[in-house]
Amino acid sequence: LMDMLAFPSTLAGFVVGHAGLYQALAMFAVAYFIIGMTVLSVCAIATNGALDAGGAYYMISRALGPEFGGSIGIMFFLANVCGSALYVLGLVEALVDSFGIPPGQKAGLGVHVLPQSYWYELLYGTVLLALCLLVCLVGASIYAKATFLIFLIVAGVLGTILVSFFATRPIGVPIRLPHFNGSETENGSFTGFSLATLRDNLGGGYAVDYTTGQMMSFSSVFAVMFNGCTGIMAGSNMSGDLKRPSYSIPRGTISAVLFTYLVYNLLAFLMCATCNRTLLQKDYGFLRDISIFPPLVTVGIYAATLSAAMSNLIGASRILYALARDDLFGRALALAKKTSASGNPVMAVVLSWLVVQLVLFSGKLNTIAGVVTTFFLLVYATVNLACLALEWASAPNFRPTFRYFTWHTCLLGIAGCCVMMFLISPVSASASLGFLLLLLLALHYLSPSSTWGYISQALIFHQVRKYLLMLDVRKDHVKFWRPQMLLMVQNPRGSARLIDFVNDLKKSGLYVLGHVELQDLDALPSDPLQPQQDSWLSLVDKLNVKAFVSLTLAPSVRHGVRQLLFTSGLGGMRPNTLVLGFYDDTAPQDGLARHPAFTSAREEVPLGFPPLREPTAPKLLSAREYVGIVADALKMLRNVLLARQLESLDKAWELRRAATPPPTIHVWPVNLLRPDSARYADTCSLFLLQMACVLNMARAWRRARLRLFLCVEAGAMPHAQEEKLRQLLKDLRIQAQIQLVHWDAVTRLHWQTRQGPPGGPAPTGAVGEEEEEEEEAVNFPVNATQVSDEYVCAANKLVLEQSPAPAVRFLYLPRPPADTSLYPLYLHQLELLTRGLGPTVLVHGVSAVTSTQL
């Protein structure tokens, strides 16, 4: 209330003198409408939980998070600091007007005893600020008593002014105006209540402001008037010193707003009905001339201004103390945490006083006023934004006892504050928003994480749930297919590079890290997975992969993978591709400790993962169970990727080395374990091509080149096959180099082990419409009995001979045999096929993933 009553007389006279009664009432209505919307948001947040020190900063930070809170906290602190300096300078200006020695006169003439100069005025301001500091250092209780005393004085002054309008007789008021060659005098008139005077003052009459020499307009008068309405946060700034802030802040703030609104309107009407336009425009201190007790008006103006200066100083100190206590700026504000024995943040008060004293050196009242108003409006807009976010998030714990607000009032408050910012000063508004953005970025990257709860998470949850419901799986189309990966990880210590590699393969799709814990929940006192969750999430953060984590308990790994395939994801976001490490006898290596995410920071691996399995220790997974997992995934229509030796892939070296030619990705889209059916256009081959292309599209792999190998036999018209394959790649918009590979020597080993194919050998490399779909015969049982280890070793040698060595190879993964007794043989031949090839990905796809249509 005292902040908003600092200059009621001068503001009201200035506004109605230039704008007239009608426009003045409209200005008050608009200004208080904006303020009222913000007050509703303040009351809603203040009644939603316990408030601590910091006022608006505390509300914003606990609703919008530390980035917004810290940024707005600094700006709110600066606004209060500049506001305190503004009121001190205003009081000094008023003192000099009343008691200053006019130019050309000597001291001691009447009441004009104060010398006038920049340094003298700075001295007066310093003394007044020291008085405010003394009150604030004693504590909030003394401040409250002092402001209550000042309130009584101001209330008495207002009562005297209202009585004066009725008791004072019509008089003429001589007005001395400054002029370039000295001064000139005009005569204003206090006519008493006069219908003619009221009619003359109803409309606007904008003229030159005698204090600045600038022509006034609706927007400029409105901007000045709005400066006197920015004290609504003075009460909430004392939230840490109030016994019941949730009770006091709404009632006190609303009462102050209503009271000042009535006072402003009443004063505007009384002035328009009793004072002529000349008096209103040329003498903003005319109320002293018409008052029945002029000294009391002067005392009231001084008291209200001093109270507002103290209010801003103590508010700034509380905001600074709250910022320091939250450690958002580290050691920079550590000194401000210190308090007295009674809990008064004395160091924050001293630091705030010091900053106000520095601002006083500027001595620029108008400049400071523009900055103060812009900063205050930005804070008010953010308070409305915080309330709007809480309301839109629909969080169950947002239950304010103050219910007279809606999201509409929040939006109106935001819009009104933003419009007013640019109306008052477009330059200041733009600079303030830029400063806010810089603070947001700095705090986002430098400030520590907090446990306050982030409204952004609630809003994201609200929107994600809505969009997941809209993501209808029945509307999926092959044109917009993307890989959604479930990577099974036994121990991240041995899979760091595989996790990173699959992150490159996901192409903005869903990525889930799955893990199966072999325990029985019935025999455990609690869920053992909950303590592990934080370790996995920290791993995701450290490796900088965009992945979710899904952990499960199961009696076996196979059952656990089934559970994850059935339950991972939600709605239209479910894993469609299972990724497994290869099953072999290679001793696991701790790649996590050597990963750049840890070695660059020289950190240990503080994550709670067990040490790797000893090479001699038994495996938790049998070969038969491993192949069974692959078979289960294919039955569930999930694509399968088996990754071998990916931990040996040094992606940084492969992709950043300056050697030419650039690194390559070798692609073998032919079933090397089915030489009698070497085709390149079945579903699995196309899926393999798609995955290689997806990897090549990743930012880190764009420098690599795809090499596609076409296996041909003598007499099979290789050039025709190459042309068909080239046309297929063109239709699929895949850029790859095609390389012909003659594998007669390899296939001869295959035919030697067979009695000859029934009906003669199938043509190899044929690309036709009848081969668009994968046939039932490609299920390995026939191959298992007829493909020899000698043939598989020859195929491995053929792949290995293609030079230069690639960064990674993609090979066709055949289906597991239907006869489960052949699982070990199947896995053995896969091991022979990929032995010594380096980083290799075996791929089997069951999804149609390519489209030639626009």
Secondary structure by P-SEA (a helix, b strand, c coil): cccccccaaaaaaaaaacccaaaaaaaaaaaaaaaaaaaaaaaaaaacccccccaaaaaaaaaccaaaaaaaaaaaaaaaaaaaaaaaaaaaaaaaaacccccccccccccccccccaaaaaaaaaaaaaaaaaaaaacaaaaaaaaaaaaaaaaaaaaaaaaaaacccbbbbbbbbbccccbbbbbbbcccccaaaaaaaccccccccccccccccaaaaaaaaaccccccccccccccccccccccaaaaaaaaaaaaaaaaaaaaaaaaacccaaaaaccccccccccccaaaaaaaaaaaaaaaaaaaaaaaaaaaaaaaaaccccccccccccccccccaaaaaaaaaaaaaaaaccccaaaaaaaaaaaaaaaaaaaaaaaaaaaaacccccccccccccaaaaaaaaaaaaaaaaaacaaaaaaaaaaaaaaaaaaaccccccccccaaaaaaaaaaaaaaaacccccccccccccbbbbbbccccccaaaaaaaaaaccccbbbbbbbbbcccccccccccccaaaaaaaaaaaacccbbbbbbccccaaaaaaaaaaccccccccccbbbbccccccccccccccccccccccccccccccccccccccccccaaaaaaaaaaaaaacbbbbbbcccccccccccccccccccbbbbbbccccccccccccccaaaaaaaaaaaaaaaccccccbbbbbbbbbccccaaaaaaaaaaaaaaaaccbbbbbbbbcaaaaaaaaaacccccccccccccccccccccccccccaaaaacccaaaaaaaaaaaaaccccccbbbbbbccccccccaaaaaaaaaaaaaccccbbbbbbbccccccccc
